[in-house]
Amino acid sequence: MPADLSDESRYDRVRLRQWARGRARSAGVDRRDLLKLFAAGAAAGSLGAVAAGSAAAAGPAVPGTVKPLPPELFTLRGTNAETNFAALRGTGPLTPVDRFFVRNHTVTPRIAAADWRLRVWGDALAGGPVEFSYDRLRSLPAVERTLFIECAGNGRSFYTTQQGQQVTGTAWTLGAIGVARWRGARLSDVLRRAGVTRAAVDVLPRGLDDEVVANGVNLGRVRRPLPVSKALDDVIVAYEMNGEPLPPDHGGPVRVVVPDWVGISSIKWVGDLEVSAQALYTPWNTDLYRLFGPDHPAEGSAPLTRQTLKSAFELEAGARIPVHRTRLLTGRSWSGAAPVHRVEVSTDGGARWQRARLHDAPRRGSWVRWSLPWTPRATGATALLARATDATGRTQPAASTPNTQGYLFDAVVRHPVTVV
């Protein structure tokens, strides 16, 4: 009986072993180039990334995006735009499209829905390639799910600012996440209409954005394999976001949404699906998403899995709070493993904790909003802290285990404020 590979951790460990033994096929990148990239990642912990906190990471503008990125809503970081968490206060459980973070490897392509096509092909189909137009995709039974998408490096900057560790990559704080109501067709329906057979092992979605070059190696377009068990389970081929046609910056006209998996799995601007009878390997399913550093094996950890537990205040860092006046502190907490069922807040730098009120029913795949009234009694600088506990019993720790790329930061974040 074949192994269940719907869990990403198990899937990627199996694929890495298969590729190392020559039993998995590299999809679009020469094996020698992959080895070169792997060696670069193991030695330097970076594959063409920018040091967190550097001027290049912040960047003066985001080239190639479509929607406005006003400074009150976003912090610009290279080709990316991070949501300012204070801008989410009062917005409800869904992230408005105008405040949803942007994560681009290159630039946003402009693709008209009438011109879009999805080509489904591979040696695990009963016949030849099958093409879906936008109208044909929309003719399939539709599903709607409320899910968060979160960059694997969300929270990366705190390795440096809180723990004094130098890491590489975009210097996200906590705004590389958004929750939306996605509507689309089940990937399983697409695959069955295309004639998927029992020989299928992997399904490889590929984007229509520009090719990516790292360390002198052309990696091709962004793509990341899914095991057929996951592809046939709960993956959505989405064409709507929060009740509107999917906007260009968020993958429009059509993207993949993969529940519970790290953000790189949810390929934007999807235009190609390879259905393979062999295990597939690309830089994005292992080499570019692994943990390196003194606390990890010399060859790197198992590839990244689900995102970690986090909490964030809907308040500007460094905010000035009037003394003796009650203020309602608000924020959000989420976990990639299980629903968040408890949030505690400290208003004195962590000496004492109070339980916050939850405003949403804990639910997997989304966040919970919470609040706590606070009446400061003395002036001066302090730090607000929030820590969440999810249904597995896991609570945010005081410190995160470091890695050179700054992935999976899960520690309690110290949010500075001044009482005046």
ABEGO torsion letter per residue (X at the ends): XBBBAABAAAAAAAAAAAAAAGABBBBGBBAAAAAAAAAAAAAAGBBGBBBBGBAAAAEABBBGBABBBBAAABBBBEABBBBBAAAABGAEABBBAAABBBBBABBBBBBBAAABBBBBBEAABABBBBBBBAAAAAABBBBBBBBBBBBAABGAAAAAAAAGBBBBEBBBBAABBBBBBBBBBBAAAAAAAAGBBAABABBBBBBABBBBBBGGBBAEBBBBBBBAAAAABABBBBABBGGBBBBAAAGOABBBBBBGBBAAABBBGBABBBBBABBBBBAAAAAABBBBEAABBAAEBBBBBBBBBBBBBBBBBGBBBBBGBBBBBBBBBBBAABBBABBBBBAAGGABBBBBBBABBBBBGBBBBBBBBBBBABBEBBBBBBBBBBAAGBBBBABBBBBAAGBGBABBBBBBBBBX
